[in-house]
């Protein structure tokens, strides 16, 4: 990757004397060339042409366009009606589609984050807890019920 080597030379460094700060700066300053540079840098480290440094994780951005409402509702209907999908995945998908929560937030939820007062089912995504529409509440109730018989340590959703 000639552009990386040229950039490094402009900083007064050679590949053999490249530091972590150089790699970090390259990834910050040159976002368009991250992916090709990482392949090159891995090869350089593997073949001892440069010190072993930590490369930032590769971020793969696929479709940045928001989901159209008709598509979102179609997927939400499928999560409600398609019994061939695992219940856990259906509940997680419904929460993502309804509340635009990142999956990292969803996987940290426990059954204790689900509050059922008999009339309304809410889920603690923030404060105050968010009410679930009845069709999704039915899915959530089924999921929580399926988790009730597990030992406490295994009840993590």
PyMOL commands that set and color helices and strands:
alter all, ss='L'
color gray80, all
select helices_A, chain A and resi 2-10+15-17+20-29+31-46+69-81+87-99+103-106+111-113+134-148+152-154
alter helices_A, ss='H'
color red, helices_A
select strands_A, chain A and resi 114-116+121-123+130-131
alter strands_A, ss='S'
color yellow, strands_A
deselect
rebuild
show_as cartoon
